[in-house]
Amino acid sequence: VEAWQAQGEVVAVVGDGVNDAAALKRADVGVSLASGVELARESSDIILLEDSFSSLVKAIREGRVILDNIKKVIAYLLSTSFTELVLISLSLITGLPLAVTAAQILWVNLLHESLPAMALALDPAEKDVMVNQPASPARPLLDGFVRFLIAVVGVISGLMIFGVFYFFQTYFESESYARSVAFAALGTTALFYSLSIRSLREPIWEIPFFENRYLLASIGLGLVLLAAAVYVPWLNALLKTQPLGVLEWVVILAMGVLNIVLLEGAKWGFVHRKHRRMG
C-alpha cells in the first residue's frame, strides 16, 4: 500500500481478517466485508453489507456522478454571479446608472439561479462517467477549465448585457426601461446557460434533453416568474421594472442563445486542446 502511495496512486484495500487491519487503516480507502472480523470493520472506511465486490463499482460510479454535479453547480453559480459583478462594475466605471438594482439581482439569484442549481445537483450520470480517468485527489474542484469558463462566460455575458442596457437607455432615454431589459436578459441567460452546463465535456446536442426533468421544470418556472416580474403591476413597483415589447424579447432570447454558443465554444476548445495534447 505504501509503495503504491509513494508513486502517487490512490489505493483501496479490501479485507476481512485481523491481518488485513493494518493495510485497511493505511489505505486511502479501506473496505471491509460485513462478514469480516470486528477489527477489520473498525479499521475500514466502508463496510460492504453484502459480500459482493460489484457494490464497489456502483459506489465509484455514484461518487463520480456526485463530483461531476458539484462541479456543474459551482461553475454555474460562479459564472452567473461573475456576470452580475461585471455588470455592476461597468456601471460604476462608466458613471452610468446601475444596469440592474439590488432587488433585481436578488430576484435573479433566488428564483432564476437557485432552482436550476438544485436541479443540476440531481443530474443523471453522463454516458462516459466510468470511461474517463479518475480525478486526482490533489486536483481542485475549480480546475483550470472551470476557472476559464467562469471568467470568459462571466465577462462576455456581462459585456453583452451592459451593451444592451446602454443601447436601450440611449435610444429610449429611459433608465427604467433599459434596466428592465437588462434584468430580463440576466434572468434569461442564467436559465439558458443551465442547459449547456449539464456537461463540461459533451456538446449540448449530445446531452439527452428530457433526462433531467427537474431542470426543465425549473427553467419553465423561471421563465414564468420572469414574465411575472416584467408584467405584473405590483412586481413592477417592487422591482422597478416595466413591460417590454416583442423586439426587446427577441434581443433577450438571442442573448440567451448566444450564451449557450459561447459556452459550447469554450467546451469545444478545451476538449480539442486536451485531445491534441494527448495525441
Sequence and secondary structure as in RCSB ss.txt:
>XXXX:A:sequence
VEAWQAQGEVVAVVGDGVNDAAALKRADVGVSLASGVELARESSDIILLEDSFSSLVKAIREGRVILDNIKKVIA
YLLSTSFTELVLISLSLITGLPLAVTAAQILWVNLLHESLPAMALALDPAEKDVMVNQPASPARPLLDGFVRFLI
AVVGVISGLMIFGVFYFFQTYFESESYARSVAFAALGTTALFYSLSIRSLREPIWEIPFFENRYLLASIGLGLVL
LAAAVYVPWLNALLKTQPLGVLEWVVILAMGVLNIVLLEGAKWGFVHRKHRRMG
>XXXX:A:secstr
 HHHHHTT   EEEE SGGGHHHHHHSSEEEEETTS HHHHHH SEEESSS THHHHHHHHHHHHHHHHHHHHHH
HHHHHHHHHHHHHHHHHHHT   SS HHHHHHIIIIIIHHHHHHHHT    TTTTTS    TTS SS HHHHHHH
HHHHHHHHHHHHHHHHHHHHHH  HHHHHHHHHHHHHHHHHHHHHHTT SSS GGGS TTS HHHHHHHHHHHHH
HHHHHH HHHHHHHT     HHHHHHHHHHHHHHHHHHHHHHHHHHHHHHHHH 
